[in-house]
Every structure is written in C-alpha cells, then in structure tokens.
C-alpha cells in the first residue's frame, strides 16, 4: 500500500514501479468496494484498519484516522469509483489518504515515526 509519498519513493528504489503500486492499489480498492463504502460511512472497519496498518498508524490513533477518512468519504468514494478506477487514480487515492492523514498532528507524528524507522532500515531518506 502506498500512503506516504516517501514510502512510494522507497518502493520504487526496491524495484516496485509507481505503475505496479497503482495496479496493486487498484486491485485492493476494487476488491473491497462494498466494504470500503461501509467503513468510510462508519469511520471504522477492516479497510480502515488495513490502511492504518499499512501506514503504521498507532492503534491509539486508529479512531482519529477513521474520523479523518469519514469526514472526507464523499471525495474518497468518488476517487475510488470502480467504473473510473485506473492504476493512476488508485495511486492518487492512496496519496490523498496520506495527505489527509498528514493534516492531523497525531497522524503526522505516526508518519514521521514510520519514515524514521524506514530510514534506519535503509529504505527511505527522511526530510522533515
């Protein structure tokens, strides 16, 4: 899953092209269309948990993350509309989720921790 842009860059360095990441995001979103609609309406559920786990959002911030997604559900559902969902659009969807999460200080703190961990593992360059 590509949520944080720096994570996408790290994936490219490891041989996963943006196109491949987009295809994976497209498959994920298409296979979970119904569940995604339900989870975004509630701000909780398996897809919210999957996305949070992929971005390494701390469990104590899961509710915040769900509320952020719920607040933007109309936009996110429009981007994930299966009739128009391309790999590029699916990748844009993931990046938008990252942008929305970064706007909350707690979730941005999780992003920074994720990037710091990735940098320590040698998979990403962190620039605050």
N, C-alpha and C positions, 0 to 999 in steps of 0.2 A: 504494500500500500504506500502510496506517495501522499504524504500530508505536508510535511515540512519541506520547503524548497531545497534546503541544504541536504536533506535526505535523498531527494531526487538526484542531486549532483553526485552524491556518494554512490548511488546505484549506477549511474552512468559510468563512473570510474571503474566499477566492478563488472562492467560488461552488460548492464541492463540499459537498453536504449530507452529514450522517452516514449518511443512508439510501443515498445514491449510493455513498459509500465502502463501506458494508456490502454493497451489491449487488456491487460490484467484488471485494471480498474473498470473497464467496460464490462467484462465478464462478471466481475463481482457485483456491480450495480444492477446489471440485467437479471442476474440470478436471484437477487434479493429485492426486486422492485416492490412487491407487496409488503414485505417485512419493513423495508425502508420507509414506506409511506406511514405505516403504523407507528414505527419507532420515532419518526420525526414529529408525528402528531402528539405523542406522549412525552417526548424528550428522554426516552429510556427504551431499552430493549437490546436484543442481540446485535443489531447493526451498530448502534451507538457504542456498545461495549467493544465490538470488533475494531471500530475506528479508533477508539480511545486506546486500546491495546497496541494497535499499530503505531500510534504516535507516542506511546509510552506515557500517556496521561495517568497521573497517580489516581488510585482508586478513590481517594478522598475528594478528588476533583471531577469525578465522573458525573455527578449531578449538575455541576456548573457546565460541563461540556454538553450534556444533554439539553440543558436550557438554552445554550447558545444555538445549538442546531435547531431546536424547536422554534426559537424566535425568527430564524431565517428559513424555515421549512418551505415556504412558497417558492423562494428563489432556488433552493437546493433541489426541490422536486422538479421545477421547470428545467433546470440544467440536466437532471438525470432522466428526463422523459425518454422512454425506451425507443420511440419512433425516430428520434433525432440523436440518439446517443452514439457518438463515434469515439474512437480511442482518444482523440484530441479533446473532445468535450468531457469525457470521463476523467482525463488527467486534469483538466481545468476545474472539474467538480472537486477533486481531491485537494487541489491547490486552494480553492475557495474555502474549503473547510479549514485548512491551515490558516488562511488569512483571518477568518472569523475567530478562530481559537486564539490567535496571537493578540487580538484586541482585548482579551481578558487577562489581567495581570497574573492570575494564578495559573492559567493555562500557558501563558507565555513563559512563566517560570519552568513549567514542565518541558516546554520546547527547548529552553536553554540547557536544562539538565540533560535532555536527550542528545542535543548537539555536542555538549561537553563529553558525554560518555562515548559518542561516536568518534570524537576527535582523539580521545585517549586510546581508543581501539585502532586508530589509524585509518578510519574510513571517511572522515569529513574534516574540512577546515572550518573552524568556527570564527566568525567575525561578528561581534556583538552589534 
